[in-house]
């Protein structure tokens, strides 16, 4: 909850955004005759100033994401905005 109220980043008071957390997970999903590689990349960014919004831009490669995961991302963003 503290990060929601953060308005500046102490080590750099001029920062426009800060990465709060970055996680990567790679796993295999086994099918009937083959497997596929699943990569998860999660980043939590706090935008501190309007100029920092570009750090939160998400580029989704065509066919590169499961539509359910994208829908969950959008819902998470909407929930955060609605709670403010």
C-alpha positions as CSV (number, residue, x, y, z in Angstrom):
1,X,0.0,0.0,0.0
2,X,2.9,2.3,0.7
3,X,3.9,2.3,-3.0
4,X,0.5,3.6,-4.0
5,X,1.0,6.8,-2.0
6,X,4.6,7.2,-3.0
7,X,5.1,10.6,-4.9
8,X,8.9,10.7,-5.1
9,X,11.8,8.2,-5.2
10,X,14.3,9.1,-2.4
11,X,17.5,8.1,-4.2
12,X,16.5,10.3,-7.2
13,X,14.0,13.0,-6.5
14,X,13.9,13.9,-10.3
15,X,12.8,10.3,-11.3
16,X,9.7,10.3,-13.4
17,X,9.0,6.5,-12.8
18,X,10.6,3.7,-10.8
19,X,10.6,-0.1,-11.2
20,X,9.3,-1.6,-8.0
21,X,9.6,-5.2,-9.0
22,X,10.8,-7.3,-12.0
23,X,10.2,-11.0,-12.1
24,X,10.9,-13.6,-14.8
25,X,9.8,-17.2,-14.9
26,X,10.4,-19.7,-17.7
27,X,8.7,-23.1,-17.8
28,X,7.6,-25.9,-20.1
29,X,4.0,-26.9,-20.9
30,X,3.7,-30.5,-22.0
31,X,1.2,-31.5,-24.6
32,X,0.2,-34.8,-26.2
33,X,3.2,-34.9,-28.6
34,X,5.3,-31.9,-27.9
35,X,6.0,-29.1,-25.4
36,X,6.1,-25.4,-25.6
37,X,8.2,-22.9,-23.7
38,X,6.3,-20.4,-21.6
39,X,8.0,-17.2,-20.5
40,X,6.4,-14.9,-18.0
41,X,7.7,-11.4,-17.4
42,X,6.2,-9.3,-14.7
43,X,7.1,-5.7,-14.0
44,X,5.6,-3.4,-11.4
45,X,6.2,0.3,-12.3
46,X,5.2,3.3,-10.3
47,X,4.7,6.4,-12.5
48,X,5.7,9.4,-10.4
49,X,5.2,12.2,-13.0
50,X,3.2,12.6,-16.2
51,X,6.5,12.4,-18.2
52,X,7.0,8.8,-16.8
53,X,4.0,7.3,-18.4
54,X,6.0,6.0,-21.3
55,X,7.8,3.6,-18.9
56,X,4.5,1.8,-18.5
57,X,3.9,1.3,-22.2
58,X,3.3,-2.4,-23.0
59,X,4.1,-3.8,-26.5
60,X,2.3,-7.0,-27.2
61,X,3.8,-9.0,-30.1
62,X,1.2,-10.4,-32.5
63,X,0.4,-13.9,-31.5
64,X,2.9,-13.6,-28.7
65,X,0.5,-13.6,-25.7
66,X,-2.4,-15.6,-24.5
67,X,-5.6,-13.5,-24.8
68,X,-6.6,-14.4,-21.2
69,X,-3.3,-13.1,-19.8
70,X,-3.8,-9.8,-21.7
71,X,-7.3,-9.5,-20.4
72,X,-6.1,-10.0,-16.9
73,X,-3.5,-7.3,-17.4
74,X,-6.1,-4.9,-18.6
75,X,-8.4,-5.7,-15.7
76,X,-5.6,-5.2,-13.2
77,X,-4.9,-1.7,-14.6
78,X,-8.6,-0.8,-14.5
79,X,-9.0,-2.0,-10.9
80,X,-6.1,0.1,-9.8
81,X,-7.4,3.2,-11.6
82,X,-10.9,2.7,-10.2
83,X,-9.6,2.4,-6.7
84,X,-7.9,5.8,-6.8
